[in-house]
Amino acid sequence: MRLFSHIVRSVMLLGLGLIATGAGASPAAPQNGTEYRVLSRPQGTDSGKKIEVIEFFGYFCPHCNALEPHIEAWVKKQGDNIVFKRIHVDFHDLVTQQKLFFTLEAMGKVDEYQPKVFAAFHVDHNSLRTDDDVMRFVAKSGLDKQKFSEIYNSVFFTQSKLTRAKQLADAYQIDGVPTIAVDGRFVTSPAQAISTVGRASEDAQNTAVLQVLDFLVAKAQKDKGLTPTEPAKKK
């Protein structure tokens, strides 16, 4: 029963990504409690004069997959304004996917392989549920298999990463993905970023959440006494 309840809850959370909290895709003035929320207990950051942005995600999540190219472009646009981090959540007991992500991170390969892992799961239907599934992906990926295996199979490394990921997800009160935290204080998501009750396309939600993120980064800079800088624009 517990497993069934967990599965039902997880499916419902994924489904929430399809339901926007608004019909418009241009949140010009995001409000706390509507397009984003403020944590009751702010979390510490180590990003200096830059603004820390954390994306909580999962390779299993179709909405994270859809957001990936948008968030990647947004991070490049923000440039030196932010320090961008990712945390793979522990939903669905998919520890192998978490270990895969943290191994790629340790190898400095996340940016290169993030879209490839999403494609393996959502296009090639590799569930990445077992170690054999992961190693089958690695064998086809061009990664250094020996180096990957050493890190992936390091109990100390992976356990410390898994523990820290859970601590952060709990601290930020993450109950669905994708969810993005800014400056240890603000939390938003594509589903939350559109304010009027209704339905909107996933592209509209993703566009809206980037606008909310622009607002939150600028707000965090102002709160820190920094001069908000205009994000880089495409030439």
N, C-alpha and C positions, 0 to 999 in steps of 0.2 A: 504493500500500500504506500509506504514511504517513497519507494522508487517511482511508482505511478504518479504520485502527487508531484514529485520533483519534475517528472517529464511534462505533466500537464502545465505546471507553472512555467517551465522553460518555453514551451510552445507558445503560451500566452504572452510571455515577455517578447518573444520574437515577433509575434503578431502585432504588438504595440508599435513596432517600427513602421508599420504600414498606415497607422492612423495618426494623422498630424493633429497638433493642437491649434491649427489655424489654417484658413483658406488662403491668406495672402503669403507671398514669398519674400516680402521686403520688410522685415521687422526694423523700422527706422529708429525706434526708441525702446529697446528691450527692457522689460521690467522684472524685478525680482519676484519670484513666485509664479511667473508666467512663462517667459522665454528662457529663464535660467533660475537657479536657486542659489542661495548663499548658505554655506555650511555653518552650522551652529558652533562647530569647533574647527577653526582654521588649521590647516596642516602646514608644517614647515616646508620650506623649499631651499634648494641649494644652487639657485641659478644666478646669484649675484644681482647685477642691475638689469638682467634680462628677465622676462616673464616666463615662468614655467607653465607649460601646457602638457597635460597627460591625456592620451587617448586610451581608454579602457575598451578592449575589443576582444574578439575571438575569431579564429580562422573558420569556425563552424557557422558563423553568423552571416547570412546573406546581406544584411543591411550594412555590416562592416565592410563587406566586399564591395558593395555599391559606393560607399563613402570613400574608399581608399584613394582613387585617383583625385578626388576633390580635395581631400585633406593633404595629400602629397603636394599638390599645386599650391595650396594655401600656405603650407609650411615654407615652401620656397619663396613665396611672395613676402612673407613676414621677415625672412632673412634673420638679421642679428637682433631683431626685437625679442625673439623668444628662444627658449630651450625646449625642444619637443621631445617627449618621451612616450613610449607605448608600454602598456601593461596588458598581458593576455590573462583574462579572467579564468576562474576555475569552474565555470558552469559545465554541466553535463558530465562531470568526472573525466574530462578529456585531458588528463595530465600529460599525455604524449604530445598534444598540440602545444601545451605550455612549454614543455621541455624543448620542443623544436624551436619555438620562438626564442627562448632564452639562450639556446645554443647559437642560433644565428646572430643574436645580439652580441654575444661574447666574441664571435668571429668577425664582427664588423660587417655583416652581410645582410642586415635587415632591409635596408633600402633597396638593395638589388633583388632580394628574394621574396619580399613581401607579396608582390603581385603573382609570383610563381607559386607560392604556397596556396594563396587564395584560388588560383586556377586549378591546382591539383585537387583541391577539395570540391569546388563548385562546378568545374568543367569536366575534369577527368574522373571524378567520383572516387577518388582515393580518400577514404574516411579518416586516414591518419589517426586511427584509434589504437593501433598496436605499434610496438617498436618495429615490427617487420614492415608495417605500412610506411612508417617514417623512413626507414632505411631504403625501402624501394623508391621513395621520392628522392632521397639523397643520391642514390645510384644513378638516377637519370638527370640529376640537376647540374652536374659539373662541380659540385662542392668537393673539397678535400675530405674523402670519406673517413680516413684515419683520424684526422684532427677533429672532425665532427663527432665521431664515435667517442673519442676520449672525453670531450666536454659533456656530451649528451649522457654518457654513462657514469659521470662523476656524481656520486650520491651527495657529497657535501655541497657541491656547486648547485645542483638542481634543487636540492631540498631548501637551501637558503633562499634561492630565487622564488620558489613556490610559496614559502612562508611569507616572504616580503610582499609578494603579489596579493596574497590573501589579506594581509594587514592593511595594505593600501586600499583595496576594494572595500573592506569593512569601514575604514576611516572616512572614505568618500561616499559611503552609503550607496554603493553601486548595486542596482538590482536589475539592470538591463544594459545591453550594449547595442550600438556604440554609445558611449557616454564620454564627454570630454570635460576635464577639470582645468581651470585657469588660476594660476597664482595661489594654489592651495586654499582657495576660498569660494570660487564660483564653479558651478556645475551646470552643463547644458547637454542637449542631445538633439539630433535631427527631429525627432518626434515632438520635442518640447519647444523647438525654435519658432514655430508658427503659432500665433497666439489665439486666434479665434477658432472655436470648436468647428470641426469639419474634416474633410478629407483632402489630401494633397498628394501629388505624385512624389515618388522618392527623390527625384531630381530637385523638386521644389523644396523639399525638406532639407536636402543637403546644401542647397544654395542658401537657405535661410540660416542654417546653423553656422555657416562660415561668416555671415554678416553679424550674427550674435557674438562669435568669437572675436571678430575685429573690434566690436564694441567693448568686450570684456578685457581684451589686451590693452586697449587705450585707457580704460578705466583703471586697470591695475597700475599702469605706468603713472597716471595722474595721482593715484593714491600714494604711490611711492615717491612723489615729488619729481618724477622724471618727465621730460618733455615728450608727449606722445609723438611718434614719428609716423609719417605716411608710409604704409607698406609699399614695397617695390611694385611697379606696374610693368606689364608686358610692353616690350618695345615693338 
